Amino acid sequence: MRKKIIGSYLLLIVLLAAIFSWIVRDALLDAMLIQFEHNLENEVELVKTMIENEDNEQVNFQEFSDAIKEKINVRVTIVDQTGLVLSDTDENPENMMNHINRDEIKSAFETGKTSVSLRYSDTVKADYLYAATVFEMDDSKYVVRISKPLLELKAFNYKMLNFALVAIMFASILASVMAVLMVRKITKPIYALTKAANDIADGDYGRKIYTQSKDQIGDLTASFNKMSLNLDASMKEVKKRNIELESILNSMINGIIAIDQNKNILMINKISFEILGLPDDFISENESMYKIIRNDEVAEMIEKSITMGESQVKELKYLNLDKVLRIYVNPIMTSSLEIIGSIVVIQDVTQIRKLEKMRSDFVSNVSHELKTPLTSIKGFVDTLKGGAIENQKTALRFLEIIDIESDRLYRLINDILLLSEIETMERESDPSEVYINEIIDEVIEMLSLKADDKNLMIKKRLNGDFYINANRDRIKQMYINLVDNAIKYTEAGEIAVSLDSEGSWIKTVVSDTGIGFDAKYKERLFERFYRVDKGRSRLSGGTGLGLSIVKHIVLLYKGKISVDSTPGKGTSFEILLPNKHS
């Protein structure tokens, strides 16, 4: 901008100086030419008077002309009425052409007055000013003409040209300095405004400009500062709202995706990436929704929402994720009911559906497990009431079966209540220091008779003394279930219980040489009522809840449990519990 203004100033100054110099030079040249003409007319009149005062018989035109030239330094030419040159101070008259058609001579003969003309002389190769007048001698008319070359005017013209150039250069330099100073003063606040505007465009809001100008630029600066402050306040408010909105969206447990009319993503929260199993930077705003929505049903729902303005809800299996998702799709509408996009809410209900299935299976299993002993008890009671009680031997056998089924029912109810209690606890309400070595000794002593009945040996290997903060009865129940489970599924060999330390953990391993199980059953082993060998479990009197209780006790105390088994060779359970003294 400064260069343009300075350039314009310079061009204007140069143009004005050139025009001024040209006008002044022409005016001076015209004035000098008029003066030259006037002087030449006076001189020719004077020459005419002098020649008319000469003695006609003694006058010699050539001598007269030479004498005049010596006095006033002009070229003198005398021509008769026929145009014949009689004398000339600069050329040989005999070699000169007839001058009757020369403008000044012709006019002098015709008007009888002094005549002046200006033309280029081919003879002497210069501009000449001619003055001619008529005089009479011996009843004959002649013209005396004097002329001067305009060398003085040419020299003056050259001086004026040099003066104009110097004046133009001086004016240009002076104008440049003044223009630079003036333009800097004028454009300084404009440049400051430009820089501040660029800073605001780059996100540096709230910039202010300070100026002493009281003119329109000062008013513009004040308006700019006001605008900048308002913009800064507005942007801070927008950022605050965006942060609040982003925090709210990212705090939600459901995925939220906003899509525009062109099926491009306007906004997506973090949980959406987690639900869809994608990295956080997988997609950004203004990218196509098809990059992240990889399900034809969901895409169709979005299409229908945008084109028809319909709200839809659908629960579907996302096969590539092995998840069950509940999808809500609603159109985004303006106040004038114009559809500008769609909102997709993604809810992961996989765990809910699994829990519902587990609850359903649990209720079904509990019903089945309760119904079986009750059916047996009711059947034998009805048989006894029908007369079998009279047969003492039969009655005793039936009562023994009723007693066994009652014990089974009692154990089942206790296990269900225990499992329900443990599941609802987030942490132990009344923990105490538990000496694990002592509990293992008690459990082995308690179950040794059961092991002896099957000719099984229970071995223990306790590598140190170990303590844990827990409920003693729960820890004991955990070991009872593990050892009892090992005894049930072992027909020959031994049961081994080891206690050791592993870093900050207490490691317990309960292994047997029993029937084992295939790896495909490992994932479901700790489910309620799940049995690998259902027939053997029922014959052994198991409720199907023992291992599930063990798992939940371990989880209650922030521990870990794993199992390894080989069919026909046995099973090994490993439990890690936090070491109180680590």
C-alpha positions in Angstrom: 0.0 0.0 0.0 2.8 2.4 0.9 4.6 1.7 -2.3 1.5 2.4 -4.3 0.8 5.7 -2.6 4.5 6.9 -2.8 4.6 5.8 -6.5 1.4 7.8 -7.2 2.8 10.9 -5.5 6.1 10.6 -7.4 4.3 10.2 -10.7 2.0 13.1 -10.0 4.9 15.4 -9.0 7.0 14.4 -12.1 4.0 15.0 -14.3 3.1 18.4 -12.8 6.8 19.5 -12.9 7.1 18.4 -16.5 3.9 20.2 -17.5 4.9 23.3 -15.5 8.4 23.4 -17.1 6.9 22.9 -20.6 4.4 25.8 -20.0 7.0 28.1 -18.6 9.5 27.3 -21.3 7.0 27.9 -24.1 5.8 31.1 -22.5 9.3 32.4 -22.2 10.2 31.3 -25.7 7.1 33.1 -27.1 8.0 36.2 -25.1 11.6 36.2 -26.2 10.5 35.6 -29.8 8.2 38.6 -29.7 11.0 40.6 -28.3 13.4 39.4 -31.0 10.8 40.3 -33.7 10.2 43.7 -32.3 14.0 44.4 -32.1 14.5 43.1 -35.6 11.7 45.3 -37.0 13.3 48.4 -35.4 16.7 47.5 -36.7 15.4 46.9 -40.3 13.6 50.3 -40.1 16.8 51.9 -39.0 18.7 50.3 -41.9 16.0 51.5 -44.3 16.4 55.0 -43.0 20.2 54.8 -43.3 20.1 53.5 -46.9 17.5 56.1 -47.9 19.8 58.8 -46.6 22.7 57.6 -48.7 23.7 59.4 -51.9 21.9 57.4 -54.6 24.8 57.8 -57.1 27.5 56.7 -54.7 25.7 53.8 -52.8 27.1 50.3 -53.2 24.6 47.8 -51.8 27.2 45.2 -51.0 29.5 47.7 -49.2 26.5 49.1 -47.4 25.4 45.7 -46.3 28.8 44.8 -45.0 29.0 48.1 -43.1 25.6 47.4 -41.4 26.6 43.9 -40.4 29.8 45.2 -38.7 27.7 47.7 -36.7 24.7 45.6 -35.6 26.0 42.0 -36.3 23.1 40.9 -38.5 22.9 39.3 -41.9 21.8 41.9 -44.4 20.3 41.1 -47.8 19.1 43.5 -50.5 16.7 42.3 -53.2 15.2 44.1 -56.2 11.6 43.9 -57.4 12.3 40.8 -59.5 13.6 39.0 -56.5 17.2 39.1 -57.7 19.6 39.2 -54.7 21.8 42.3 -55.1 23.9 41.9 -52.0 24.2 39.5 -49.0 26.6 39.6 -46.1 26.9 35.8 -45.7 26.7 34.4 -49.2 27.8 35.4 -52.8 24.7 37.0 -54.3 25.5 35.5 -57.7 25.1 32.0 -56.2 21.9 32.7 -54.5 18.5 31.8 -55.8 15.7 34.3 -56.6 14.1 35.5 -53.4 10.8 36.9 -54.8 8.8 34.1 -53.2 10.3 34.4 -49.8 7.5 35.1 -47.3 8.9 38.2 -45.8 10.1 39.7 -49.1 6.8 38.9 -50.9 4.8 40.4 -48.1 7.0 43.5 -47.9 6.5 44.2 -51.7 2.8 43.6 -51.5 2.0 45.6 -48.3 4.8 48.1 -48.3 5.2 47.4 -44.6 7.8 45.7 -42.6 7.3 41.9 -42.6 8.7 39.3 -40.3 9.0 35.5 -40.8 10.7 32.6 -39.1 12.0 29.6 -40.9 14.8 27.1 -41.2 17.6 28.2 -43.5 19.0 25.4 -45.7 21.9 27.6 -46.5 23.3 28.0 -43.0 21.4 25.1 -41.5 19.8 27.0 -38.6 16.5 28.7 -37.6 16.5 32.3 -38.7 14.2 35.2 -37.9 13.8 37.5 -40.9 12.6 41.1 -41.1 12.1 42.9 -44.4 11.0 46.3 -45.5 10.6 48.2 -48.8 12.7 51.3 -49.7 12.8 53.3 -52.9 15.8 54.5 -54.8 15.9 56.0 -58.3 12.2 55.4 -58.7 12.8 51.7 -58.1 11.6 49.6 -55.2 13.9 47.4 -53.2 13.7 45.3 -50.1 16.3 45.3 -47.4 16.2 42.3 -45.2 18.1 41.6 -42.0 18.1 38.3 -40.2 19.5 36.7 -37.1 19.9 33.0 -36.2 17.9 32.0 -33.1 20.9 30.5 -31.4 20.2 32.4 -28.3 16.7 30.9 -28.2 18.1 27.5 -28.7 20.6 28.0 -25.9 17.9 29.3 -23.7 15.7 26.3 -24.6 18.6 24.0 -23.6 19.0 25.8 -20.3 15.3 25.6 -19.6 15.3 21.9 -20.4 18.2 21.3 -18.0 16.4 23.5 -15.4 13.2 21.5 -15.8 15.1 18.2 -15.4 16.8 19.5 -12.3 13.6 20.8 -11.0 11.8 17.6 -11.6 14.5 15.6 -9.9 14.6 17.9 -6.9 10.8 17.9 -6.7 10.7 14.1 -7.0 13.3 13.7 -4.2 11.5 16.2 -2.0 8.1 14.6 -2.8 9.5 11.2 -2.1 10.7 12.2 1.3 7.5 14.0 2.1 5.4 11.2 0.7 7.3 8.6 2.8 6.9 10.6 5.9 3.3 11.4 5.2 2.4 7.8 4.1 4.1 6.3 7.1 2.1 8.6 9.4 -1.1 7.8 7.6 -0.6 4.1 7.0 1.0 3.3 10.4 -2.3 2.7 12.1 -3.6 0.9 9.0 -0.7 -1.5 9.2 -1.2 -1.9 12.9 -4.9 -2.7 12.1 -3.8 -5.2 9.4 -1.4 -6.9 11.8 -4.0 -7.0 14.5 -6.6 -8.4 12.1 -4.1 -11.1 11.0 -3.4 -12.0 14.7 -7.1 -12.3 15.3 -7.5 -14.5 12.3 -4.8 -16.7 13.8 -6.7 -17.0 17.0 -5.1 -14.2 19.1 -8.3 -12.5 20.1 -8.6 -9.4 22.2 -5.8 -7.4 20.5 -5.9 -3.6 21.0 -4.3 -0.8 18.9 -3.1 2.5 20.4 -3.1 5.7 18.3 -3.2 9.4 18.8 -5.2 10.1 15.6 -8.4 12.1 16.1 -9.5 11.6 12.5 -11.4 8.8 10.7 -8.4 6.5 11.3 -8.7 7.1 15.0 -12.4 6.4 14.9 -11.7 3.2 12.9 -9.1 2.1 15.5 -11.6 2.7 18.4 -14.2 0.7 16.5 -11.7 -2.1 15.9 -10.6 -2.2 19.5 -14.3 -2.5 20.6 -14.9 -5.2 18.0 -11.8 -7.1 19.2 -12.8 -7.0 22.8 -16.4 -8.2 21.9 -15.0 -10.9 19.7 -12.6 -12.0 22.5 -15.5 -12.2 25.0 -17.6 -14.1 22.5 -14.9 -16.6 21.6 -14.2 -17.2 25.3 -17.8 -17.9 25.8 -18.0 -20.2 22.8 -14.8 -22.0 23.9 -16.3 -22.4 27.4 -19.6 -23.7 26.0 -17.6 -26.1 23.7 -15.5 -27.4 26.6 -18.7 -27.9 28.6 -20.4 -29.6 25.7 -17.4 -31.8 25.0 -17.0 -32.7 28.7 -20.7 -33.6 28.9 -20.6 -35.7 25.7 -17.3 -37.5 26.7 -18.8 -38.2 30.2 -21.8 -40.0 28.7 -21.8 -43.8 28.7 -23.4 -43.9 25.3 -21.8 -43.0 21.9 -23.0 -39.8 20.3 -22.4 -39.1 16.6 -23.8 -36.0 14.8 -24.1 -36.3 11.0 -24.9 -33.6 8.4 -27.0 -33.9 5.3 -24.0 -35.0 3.2 -23.4 -38.0 5.6 -20.3 -36.3 7.0 -19.5 -36.4 10.7 -20.0 -33.1 12.5 -19.2 -34.4 16.0 -18.3 -37.6 17.7 -17.5 -38.4 21.4 -14.8 -40.6 22.7 -17.0 -43.4 24.0 -18.2 -44.0 20.4 -14.7 -45.1 19.4 -14.5 -47.4 22.4 -17.9 -49.0 21.6 -17.1 -49.5 18.0 -13.6 -50.8 18.8 -11.7 -48.1 17.0 -8.7 -45.9 17.9 -9.5 -42.4 19.1 -7.9 -40.8 16.1 -9.5 -43.1 13.6 -11.8 -40.4 12.2 -12.1 -36.7 12.5 -14.8 -34.1 11.8 -16.1 -33.6 8.2 -15.1 -37.2 7.2 -17.7 -39.6 5.8 -19.8 -41.5 8.3 -19.3 -44.7 6.2 -15.7 -44.8 7.5 -17.0 -45.5 11.0 -20.6 -46.8 10.5 -20.0 -50.2 9.0 -23.4 -51.7 9.2 -26.0 -51.5 6.4 -29.0 -51.4 8.8 -27.5 -48.4 10.7 -26.7 -46.7 7.4 -30.2 -47.2 6.2 -31.6 -45.8 9.5 -29.5 -42.7 9.1 -30.6 -42.3 5.4 -34.2 -42.5 6.4 -33.8 -40.1 9.3 -32.2 -37.4 7.0 -34.5 -37.9 4.0 -37.8 -38.6 5.8 -37.3 -37.0 9.2 -38.1 -40.3 11.0 -36.9 -41.2 14.5 -35.9 -44.9 14.8 -34.7 -47.4 17.4 -33.2 -50.7 16.7 -31.3 -53.3 18.6 -28.9 -55.3 16.5 -25.8 -57.6 16.6 -22.6 -55.9 15.4 -21.2 -59.2 14.2 -17.6 -57.9 13.5 -17.5 -56.7 17.1 -19.4 -59.6 18.7 -21.6 -56.9 20.4 -25.2 -56.2 20.8 -25.9 -52.5 20.2 -29.0 -50.4 20.7 -29.1 -47.7 18.0 -31.2 -44.5 18.4 -31.4 -42.3 15.3 -33.2 -38.9 15.3 -33.2 -36.1 12.7 -31.6 -32.7 13.5 -34.2 -30.0 12.7 -34.0 -26.2 12.7 -36.8 -24.0 14.2 -38.4 -24.0 10.8 -38.4 -27.8 10.8 -35.7 -28.0 8.1 -33.7 -31.3 8.4 -30.0 -30.5 8.5 -28.6 -33.8 9.7 -29.1 -36.7 12.1 -28.0 -37.7 15.6 -27.0 -41.3 16.3 -26.9 -42.6 19.9 -25.1 -45.9 20.3 -25.7 -47.9 23.5 -23.7 -51.0 24.2 -26.2 -53.5 25.7 -24.0 -56.6 25.3 -23.4 -56.9 29.0 -27.0 -56.2 29.8 -28.2 -58.9 27.5 -25.6 -61.3 28.9 -26.7 -60.6 32.4 -30.3 -61.0 31.4 -29.5 -64.3 29.8 -27.5 -65.3 32.9 -30.4 -64.3 35.1 -32.8 -66.2 33.0 -30.5 -69.2 33.0 -30.0 -68.8 36.8 -33.7 -68.7 37.5 -34.2 -71.7 35.2 -31.4 -73.6 36.8 -32.5 -72.7 40.4 -36.0 -73.8 39.5 -34.7 -77.0 38.1 -32.3 -77.6 41.0 -35.0 -76.9 43.6 -37.6 -78.9 41.8 -35.5 -82.1 41.6 -35.1 -82.7 45.3 -38.5 -81.4 46.1 -40.0 -83.7 43.6 -38.1 -86.6 45.1 -39.1 -85.7 48.6 -42.8 -85.2 47.7 -42.8 -88.5 45.7 -41.4 -90.5 48.6 -43.6 -88.8 51.1 -46.7 -89.7 49.0 -45.4 -93.2 48.7 -45.0 -93.5 52.5 -48.5 -92.0 53.0 -49.9 -94.5 50.6 -48.8 -97.4 52.8 -45.1 -97.9 52.4 -44.6 -96.6 55.9 -46.0 -100.0 57.1 -42.9 -101.7 55.6 -40.2 -100.7 58.0 -37.3 -101.6 55.7 -38.8 -99.7 52.8 -39.8 -96.8 54.9 -36.3 -96.4 56.3 -34.8 -96.5 52.8 -37.3 -93.9 51.7 -36.6 -91.7 54.7 -32.9 -92.0 54.1 -33.4 -90.7 50.5 -35.6 -87.9 51.8 -32.9 -87.0 54.2 -30.2 -87.0 51.4 -32.5 -84.8 49.2 -33.2 -82.5 52.1 -29.5 -82.1 52.7 -28.9 -81.4 49.0 -31.8 -78.8 49.1 -30.3 -77.2 52.2 -26.8 -77.0 50.6 -28.3 -75.6 47.4 -30.2 -72.8 49.3 -27.1 -72.0 51.4 -24.9 -71.8 48.3 -27.4 -69.5 46.5 -27.7 -67.3 49.5 -23.9 -67.2 49.9 -23.3 -66.4 46.3 -26.0 -63.7 46.3 -24.4 -62.1 49.4 -20.9 -62.1 47.9 -22.1 -60.7 44.5 -23.8 -57.7 46.1 -20.7 -56.8 48.2 -18.3 -54.2 46.8 -15.8 -54.8 49.6 -15.6 -56.8 52.9 -17.5 -55.0 55.6 -15.6 -56.4 58.6 -12.2 -57.8 57.6 -9.7 -59.2 60.0 -6.2 -60.8 59.8 -6.6 -64.3 58.6 -3.8 -66.9 59.0 -4.1 -68.9 55.8 -1.9 -71.8 56.8 -4.2 -72.6 59.7 -7.3 -72.6 57.4 -5.7 -75.0 55.0 -4.9 -77.4 57.8 -8.5 -77.2 59.0 -9.9 -77.8 55.5 -7.6 -80.8 54.9 -8.6 -82.3 58.3 -12.3 -81.7 57.5 -12.2 -83.4 54.1 -9.6 -86.2 54.9 -12.4 -88.7 55.7 -14.0 -88.0 52.3 -10.7 -88.5 50.6 -10.0 -91.7 52.5 -13.3 -93.1 51.4 -11.9 -92.9 47.8 -8.4 -93.9 48.8 -7.1 -90.5 47.9 -4.2 -88.7 49.5 -4.2 -85.0 50.3 -0.7 -83.4 50.3 0.2 -79.9 51.4 3.3 -77.8 50.8 3.3 -74.5 52.7 6.4 -72.4 52.0 6.1 -69.8 54.8 3.4 -68.2 56.9 0.8 -66.1 55.1 -1.8 -63.6 56.2 -4.6 -61.7 54.5 -7.2 -59.2 55.6 -10.5 -60.9 54.9 -13.5 -62.7 56.4 -12.2 -66.0 57.8 -15.3 -68.0 57.0 -15.2 -66.9 53.3 -11.6 -67.8 52.9 -12.3 -71.2 54.5 -15.3 -71.7 52.2 -13.1 -71.0 49.2 -10.6 -73.7 50.1 -13.3 -76.1 51.1 -15.0 -75.8 47.7 -11.7 -76.2 45.8 -10.5 -79.2 47.7 -13.9 -80.8 47.7 -14.3 -80.2 44.0 -10.9 -81.9 43.5 -12.0 -84.9 45.5 -15.2 -85.3 43.6 -13.5 -85.5 40.2 -10.6 -87.7 41.2 -10.9 -91.4 41.3 -7.3 -92.3 41.9 -4.1 -90.5 42.8 -3.8 -87.5 45.1 -4.8 -84.0 45.8 -2.1 -81.4 46.3 -2.4 -78.0 48.1 0.6 -75.6 47.9 1.0 -72.2 49.4 3.8 -69.8 48.2 4.6 -66.2 47.6 4.8 -64.5 44.2 5.8 -60.9 44.4 3.2 -59.1 46.4 0.8 -62.0 46.0 0.0 -65.1 48.0 -0.2 -68.0 45.5 -2.4 -71.0 46.2 -2.4 -74.0 43.9 -4.9 -76.8 44.3 -4.2 -79.7 41.9 -5.5 -83.2 41.4 -5.0 -86.2 39.2 -8.6 -86.6 38.3 -10.5 -86.7 35.0 -9.7 -83.2 33.9 -11.6 -81.5 31.1 -11.2 -80.2 27.6 -10.0 -76.6 27.0 -13.3 -75.6 25.4 -15.0 -75.8 28.8 -12.6 -73.5 30.5 -14.4 -70.3 29.7 -17.7 -71.4 31.2 -16.3 -73.3 34.2 -17.0 -70.6 36.7 -20.6 -70.0 35.6 -23.5 -70.8 38.0 -24.8 -74.4 37.7 -22.4 -75.1 34.9 -21.1 -78.7 35.0 -18.6 -80.3 32.6 -19.9 -83.8 33.5 -23.5 -83.3 34.7 -24.1 -86.9 35.6 -21.1 -87.2 37.8 -21.9 -83.9 39.5 -25.4 -85.0 40.4 -24.2 -88.3 41.7 -21.6 -86.6 43.9 -24.3 -84.2 45.3 -22.8 -81.0 43.9 -24.9 -77.9 43.5 -23.0 -76.5 40.5 -22.3 -73.3 42.5 -19.0 -74.2 44.2 -16.6 -72.8 41.6 -18.8 -69.7 41.0 -18.6 -69.0 44.8 -14.8 -69.5 44.7 -14.4 -67.0 41.8 -16.6 -64.3 43.5 -14.7 -64.7 46.8 -11.4 -64.2 45.0 -12.7 -61.1 43.1 -14.1 -59.7 46.4 -10.6 -59.6 47.8 -9.1 -58.2 44.5 -7.4 -61.5 43.6 -7.0 -63.5 40.5 -8.0 -67.1 39.6 -7.0 -69.3 36.7 -7.4 -73.0 35.8 -5.4 -75.4 33.7 -6.6 -78.9 32.9 -5.7 -81.9 30.7 -8.3 -84.6 30.1 -7.4 -87.8 31.9 -4.5 -86.2 33.8 -6.0 -83.8 36.2 -6.8 -80.2 36.9 -4.9 -77.3 38.6 -6.5 -74.2 40.1 -4.2 -71.2 40.8 -5.3 -68.3 43.1 -3.5 -65.1 43.7 -4.5 -63.0 46.8 -2.9 -59.8 48.1 -0.2 -60.5 50.7 -1.0 -58.5 53.9 2.7 -58.4 54.8 4.1 -57.5 51.4 
